[in-house]
Amino acid sequence: MLGSATQAHLDRRLRAEQSEQRLPSVAAAVVRDGRLAWSAAAGTLDGRADGPAATPGTQYRIGSITKTFVAVQVMRLRDAGRLDLADRLAAHVPDTPVGDVTIGQLLSHTAGLQAETLGPWWERSPGLDWETLVSGRLRTVGRPGGSHHYSNLGYAFLGRVVESCCGTGWFAAVKGELLDPLGMTHTVYEAGEGAAPGLAVHPQADLVHVEPTHDARAMAPAGQLWSTVEDLAVWAAFLGGRTQDLLDPATLVEMARPLTLWDEPGDPWDLAHGLGLMIWNDGGRRTVGHGGSMPGFRASLRVRPSGGDGAVVLCNATSGLTGLAEDLLDLLAQHEPAAQEPWSVDPGERSLLDLTGEWYWGPEQHVLSLVSTDELELRPLSMTRGARFRATGPDRFVGVDSGFVGETLEVVRAADGSISHLDLATYCFTRTPYALGAPVPGGHDEQGWH
């Protein structure tokens, strides 16, 4: 639990959002150390002063946060060998007019697909069945594999991919393989009793208008689900690294790697998209998650991977929600910083100790340090961060981040067992610059250093 002073700061910020942004109701939660640390709600479900009060257990429509569940399920299928991100859509869903786009492009919104369906605004209109959806003149509006173009339609196709691979409805697959194991019993396809109604607030008057709430049917994987902030706190912990063996941690890292920017070329980027996840860059501090918007509802889920703190915000208004989730994370960090892990010795690191110290790629100095008993970091002296490598066998390591993901670092030894050099993806690292006797590509000038 958080301290009472920290909770008071969070409560105050939540109430200010509800009042100043004229939201009928808003609920929020924060996560720390993989657990719900605080939750609260402000306002009433119908916006009336005497209306039913919102609670952290109130269900709201979560809009495009739905996409993160679909994306994780697709990546689980990838990890299980059921599909590949390079697969064409037609390999799993043959009845579409855009079958040449790939699974990876759909996940990252780089398939070049049109953003929405044909016909009326699907979020306010009764949903289409699959046959009707694909019978229209669907098309690409950009080059597949090119720049970012957000597409709700693309996630309708990904839901169909899940159904094709799992032999069941996409939500049944998500529920059985993710929601049920995580205990997210209040995350549902259709709202239960007592759920918040979708409302629009008049911009120049204190009046509300009820928004229609339909089953999106074929478009449901793009934004159908309902949930509570306390349920989504579990999902925030999941996206912060507490995957409970339901997703390989390396796959989660892969999903949160920026692949395409939302920004204009030449501008410093502040928002990117990975594989089903949004990534925000706030002055070098990274946050991952997703936003959500459906008529009558706004939602936000954000997690800071560096520490795992997360925030969830749900409200029943078509517009008005500001950066509340990020503000809650800032308040949490400001008033109750996460405890530092105590340092302790690790005798197991002695087995790799002879690898540490200075290494040179040509004249450029690097430092090789031990991260754990089976992990190394190779860092250029001119940088504050290097690339990490994990042991895969005697004298062999594989890159796990930076520009060397999947690349092999090999310790090459002389006949007497001493270390000759390091071979990293054909780059030769030696103990001294261009060390004589080492197989430096291109050889040594006969004058040596002169």
Protein Blocks (a to p, Z undefined) as FASTA:
>chain_A
ZZfklmmmmmmmmmmmmmmnopabacddddeehiafbdcdedjfkopaklccddfkbccd
ekjmlmmmmmmmmmmmmmnopacfkbcfklmmmcbcklmbcfklmmnopnopafbdehjd
fklgccddfklmmmmccddfbdehiacdddfklmmmmmmmmmmmnopafklmmmmmmmmm
nopakbcfbdcehiacdddddfkbccddddddddeklmmmnompgcdfklmmmmmmmmno
pnnopacfklmmmmmpcfbdfbdehiacfbdcdehiacddeehiaceddddddehiacdd
dddfknopacddddddfbhpacklmmmmmmmmmmmccddddddddfklmmmmmmgccdde
hjbccddddfblmbccdddfkbcbdcddddfbehiacdfbhjlgoiacdddddfkopafb
dceehiacdfbehiehiacehiaafklpZZ
